[in-house]
């Protein structure tokens, strides 16, 4: 279990460009030589992409809610109209 966590941490560090040059070289050598490891890296890369997508989506919803609240404020809505008309 502990080695799996260490491997996940190592993959995260590589995906986030947090490894030293030597560590990154060793990681990339292993990536080329170990097909099972390469599959784990690709799965984790997909997870990172999905997490970023979900985070952006959540942020967009949050900003739309704030914008909706601001539009209900008459002063803001009027000021916005004067800027864009």
N, C-alpha and C positions, 0 to 999 in steps of 0.2 A: 504494500500500500504506500509506504513512504517513498519508494523509488518511483512509483507512478506520479506522486505529487511533485517530486523533484523534476521528473521529465516534463510535466505540464508547465511547471515554472520555467524551465529552460526554454521550452517552445515559446511561451509568452514573451520571455526576454528577447528571443530572436525575432519574433514578429514585431515587437515594439522597438527593435534596433537598440537594445540595451546591453548587448554583449560586447566584450572587448574584441579587437580585431582577431586575436588568436582564438578566442572562444568561438567566434562566428565562423572562422575557417574550419575548426574542428566540427562544429555543428553541421556545416554545409557538406563536409566530407561524409559524415554519417548519413546525411540526407540522401546523398548519391548512392551510398553502399547498402543501406538498410531500407528495403521496400516497405516493411511494416511501419517503421518509424516515419517514412515519408507520408504514408497514409494518415498517421496520427497528426502530423503537422498540417496536412491539408484539411483534415476535419476541424482542427483548432482554428485554422485560418478562416474557415467558413463560419465558425462560432463567433469569431471576432467581428466579421462582416455583419452578421445578423444582429449582434449586440449594438454595433454602431448604428445600423439602420433603425433598430427599435428605439435607441436613444434619440436619434434625430426626429423620429416620428413623435415621441413623447414631448420633445421640446417644441415641436411645431404645434401640437395640441395646446400646450401650456401657453405659448405666445398668442395663439388664436383666442384663447379664453381671456387673456389680459387685454387684447385688442378689443374684444367684444365688450368688456367692462369699461374700457376707455371711451368707446363710442357712445355708451349710455350717459357719459358725462357731457352735458350740453356745451360747456366751455371748450372741451377738447374737440368735440365734433365740429363746432363752429370754426375753431382755429384750423382744423384739418381742411375743412371746406375752403377757407380763404387761401390756404397754401396751394391747393390743387385746382382751383377754378379761376 
